[in-house]
Amino acid sequence: MVEFKKNIKTLLPYDREVYIDYLGYEFYKYPKWYGVSFQLSGGYEGREIGLTEYLEAYENWFKTIIQKLDNGACWIVNHDTKDMDWFPYEEDTLPSLRALFKQNNIPNKFKGALILTTKDLVKYSRDLITYPFALFKQDGLLYNDLDISHGELPLIIKISHHSDIDLLSTDKELLKKVVNENSEDHFILRNYKGISL
């Protein structure tokens, strides 16, 4: 069963305020966070990654990671730096995610997190990993990235508007293990924010 929560501070297995500071300009003050960005060739240099190419590269890969990490704990899905309206526009995008909100009588302007089982995360994975692209604003501004956090392990899967997916953790060995088990030839791996793993 999917839950909608406004306050997730106590649910996350890491300090969200410290994490948000780490995402800012003074990230070098937070040496306990590590990250690896899984990117497609040319994306870092500015090549536009199409939706079909993106989904072919990331969809099954994403599902594999979350299924490998499944230990019965929940997954927490929220906007990365601040809680925002989930659907600021009435558009024909993200159909399964929009249907989920409607079925649960949750308004599009809901600010908070989704709490999902691994099974539900797999079910809604396509919409979740394309979320930042689907909500591209007409004025050229991008919507916030999504963070998908494991409910017990200090691991975040960041769905980035840069056409890549990043893995972040305060547990260096856990991150190394996940990265090593899920590296594929079509991905270029880069250290997140230049901090080496």
MARPAKOL-602049 format. One record per residue (C-alpha): x negated, y negated, z. Coordinates in steps of 0.5 Angstrom, whole numbers, plus 500, padded with zeros to 3 digits. Layout:
BEGIN
XYZ ...
***
This chain:
BEGIN
500500500 497493498 497488504 497480503 493477508 492469510 486470515 481475513 475473518 476479522 477484517 470482513 464486515 460480515 460473517 464469511 462462513 454464513 456468506 459461503 453457506 448462502 452461496 451454496 445450494 441452501 441459499 434460501 435459508 439465508 434471507 438476510 443476504 440480497 444481491 443484484 447481477 449486472 449482466 450484458 444482453 444475451 450473456 444469461 442465455 449463453 452468448 459468449 461475451 468477448 473481453 473487449 465488450 466486457 471491459 467496455 461495459 464494466 471497467 469504468 462502471 466498476 471504478 465509479 462504484 468503488 470511488 463513490 463508496 470510498 470513505 478511507 476504508 480498505 478493500 479486501 479482495 479474495 476468492 469467494 468460497 475458499 482460498 486458492 492459489 492466486 496464480 496456479 499457472 505460469 502464463 502471460 496473463 494479468 501482468 500488473 497483478 503478477 508484477 504486484 506479487 513479484 514486487 512484494 516477494 509474494 509467491 504465485 501459490 499464495 492463498 489469502 487476500 489482498 488488502 488495497 486502498 481505493 487508489 490501488 483498487 482502481 490501479 489494478 481494476 482491469 486485472 481484477 475484473 478479468 481475473 476469472 477469465 484469465 485463469 481459465 483452465 485448459 481442461 475446461 474448468 473455471 477458476 473461482 470468482 473474486 469477491 471485492 469487499 468494502 472494509 466497513 460496509 457490508 457490500 461485496 462486488 463479485 467478479 463472476 466467471 459468467 461474464 457479469 458482475 454481482 453486488 451483494 449485501 446484508 444491508 438491503 437499503 445500501 444495496 438499493 442505493 448502490 444499484 440505483 446510482 449505478 444502473 446503466 442502459 447496457 446492463 440487464 439487472 437480475 436478482 441474485 439467486 432469484 431472491 428479490 431486492 
***
